[in-house]
Amino acid sequence: MNQVVTLGAGDYCHVQNVDTGVERLLEGPVRYTCRDEEKLVVGKSNHIVVERDECVLVKNPVVDGTVVPHVLKWDHYEYRFWEKGPFPLYPGETLVRREKLRVLRRGEFAWVRVVQPYTAEGGVRREPEDVYLLEGPTTYVPRVEEVLCVEAVQVLVLGRGQGAHLCAREAFLDAGGVQRRAGERWLVPGPGRLVVDYRCVPSKTRVVDAIVIPYDHAATATATESFVDDGGVQRRAGESWLVTYVDTDMYLPPPQVGVSSPSPRVHLGPTQYCYVEVWRPAEDDSGTTIVAQELRQGPQSFFETPTEVVRKGPLEADNLGVDESLLVRALADHTTTRGRAVRAGEVWLEDGPQLYVPPPTVVKVERRRAVPLSETEGLYVKDLRTGAVRLEMGRQSFRLRSHEVLWEKSLDEEVEELLRNGGGMGDPDIRKLQYFSDSITSGDRRPRDRTRAVTYMVPAKAAVRVTDSKSRGSRVLFGPALAVLGPFEEFTVLRYSAGKPKRPGALTSLCLLLGPDYITDIFEVETVDHARLRIRLAVNSYFRFDRDDADQVNSLFSVPDFIGGACKVIASRIRARVAATGFEEFHRGSARIISDAIFGEGKSTLFMPANRLVLDSVDIKTVEIADEKTRSMLSRTILQAIETSTRGMERKAEEETDRLAQEAKGLSEITRLRSEIAAEDAKNRLAQVKTDNYAVSAVGASRAKAQAYADVLRIEGETEVARAQFQTTAADTITNSEQKLQERRLQMEMEFRRREQQLELEMEASRASIEASRFTAQVGALSPALIQSIALAEPAHQAALLQGLGIET
């Protein structure tokens, strides 16, 4: 099937003749059907559109597109611009790239290098390797015979404090008339405009800013290669020197110089010091460098020279108080300022009060302060020479010696938690936790200082056992007392049964509660007739012992869980006794049976010699049936009895209700009859009252109407009289006011005329005075000779002279 292609305006395609292999261009608008020997090589494509600010490079451009096959310039290139308009690509043409036109702004330049000979506009002949300068503002139109060497090179505008580093690519004579060698670098200082020569290496051309050296600062300059500076000084590669604010405030470094950032002058106050590392050449001229450290103390100030580095500082001297010390260690053998010879590694204390400055051969280890200890505080101290650890207690202000350090005592995490909780912990519903609340202090919740002595305030009526792992001994403390652990002592942790019913290990404590106290427990028993009962009771307990008897005291801790043991003994005895007793018998005498089971027949106490525990009384809280079947049967029996009693009470209540209803009905009838009689009496009295009220109201209305009419007449008369009085008073007031206003107007007119006459008199007097003064001044200004000449002159001449002087005759 023949191919059909529809081309619009601005479209084109390439069609090839299969027989001849010739391709031709087909442009729209057209709908074209390929012949049998033709095929579509390049499908429908858009014309190439070139914008105003761009161009395209085409390879193998067509010479004559009117003949087929088309004539092409093979391996040639051609730039096409916006003026050509949209165009198609002929068969064989290739679009290489699309690029923007290079626009050079005012003050910008570009070097263009010729690669092929051609004749430019104006008949200028360009040869290969020619380079010419293109100056903006302009748009560079590219040609295939040349390339743009530097794209839009902007003129370097150097301001004050700026310069340019240039590097010659080849030998040439620069604009200043200086012969430059290939590879030579130099500095062009500003300010001004600099056009970089194309014979300079562009990648090594850069604008540099001057190093601003503030007041009291200096910069270190280092020569990267040998050269002669502007002052004529020969600088060798690697040589360094200082440039201070005294030399210049803005230093423009040459290309051969590297400059560090300005550093301030090192100022040392009266209590400051620093360590300076100094490099000095050896005295034997071997070329080696000796590095030494110097201590510099204030007050002074200095710049770091290139051979000096302040390693530490400025540092503040240690101002040691009376209760302070500084532990120091010697790094090398030396003699201290106090004349003491020390060896490397030796440590000692510098005690206050003093202002201590360590020399370079001494390093500070730590600053120590005397620790004030109260009577209940202590510290663990270890001797580094012997390894012995001791406990230092107050009251004192303790100061460590040079061979002593604070020793940290570690405790089990469980003991730490017990100390934070006052010595006991467990579930919140355990009653015995309240005994430890007084031993909780505000500081217990903070992390413990392990170097401080471990203390615990033993509660009243409690005992704590402390064991020593070093001596393998133990001691018991009775509260209230403060327990202080030695370096190798530990608390004995006790675990008791707690809760209801008792749970083993539910309560953890550091204390043995000596009592008197009570133990509460819940357990089940079974009678001889298999009735299972749940008993909840409380038994008073305490320990009976002699504190002076060591065996009795140690036996207190022989039973780890005295609460659990006592509850087991009590439960086993009660179960044994109840197992031989019927339910009815136990129900009638449960208190006696339980008491006899625990203490024995006729006894009221139970003594346990193993741990000196005494149980002396029992309080039965509740006795409940534990078996559900028995409990349900008993509940049904009780419900039946309650229902029978309820029905009897209901019948009695119904009879009583009927009797009360009959009595109430009779009383209601009697009350109704009495109410009807009282109502008839009330109606008679009401009729009489209405009659009396009508008569009284008629008389009162007539009287009130007459009185009202008289009052109206009286008020009208009084109103007329008052109006006449007011009109008279108002007329008198208006007359008096007009009279006073007239009198005031006359007085003001008289005063105005008097003042006006007075001002006129004063003005006339002033004018006469001024005239007299002027005349006097004029006459006084005339010399006697002038007056004499006027007097001797003719009358007409005299009048003219006097008139010229402003004097009327």
Buried (B, 14 or more C-beta within 10 A) or exposed (E): EEBEBEBEEBBBBBBBBEEEEEBBBBBBEBEBEBEEEBBBEBEBBEBBEBEEEEBBBBBBBBEEBEEEBBEBBEEEBBBBBBEEEEBBBBBBBEEEEEEEBBEBEEEBBBBBBBBEEBEEEEEEEBEEEBEBEBEBEBEBEBBBBBEBBBEBBBBBEBEEBBBBBBBBBEEBEBEEEEEBEEEBBBBBBBEEEBBBBBBBBBEBBEBBEBBBBEEEBBBBBBBEEEBEBEEEEEBEEEBBBBBBBEEBBEBBBBBBBEBBEBBEBBEBBEBBBBBBBEEEEEEEEEEEEEEEEEBBBBEEEBBBBBEBEBEEBBBEBBEBEEBBBBBBBBBEEBEBEEEEEBEEEEBBBBBBEBEBBBBBBBEBEEEBBBBEBEEEBBBBBBBEEEEEBBBBBBEBEBBBBBEBBBBEBEBEEEBBEBBBBBBBBBEEEBEBBEBBEBBBEEEEEEEBEBBBBBBBBBBEBBBBBBBBEEEEEBEBBBBEBEBBBBBEBBBBBBBBBBBBBBBEEBBBBBBBBBBEBBBBBBBBBBBEEEBBBBBBBBBBBBBBBEEEEEEBBEBBBEBBBBBBBBBBBBBEBBBEBBEEBEBEBBBEEBEEBBBBBBBEEEEEEBEBEEBBBBBBBBEEEEBEBBBEEBBEEBEEEEEEEEEEEEEEEEEEEEEEEEEEEEEEEEEEEEEEEEEEEEEEEEEEEEEEEEEEEEEEEEEEEEEEEEEEEEEEEEEEEEEEEEEEEEEEEEEEEEEEEEEEEEEEEEEEEEEEEEEEEEEEEEEEEEEEEEEEEEEEEEEEEBEEEEEEBBEEEEEEEBBEBEEEBEBEE
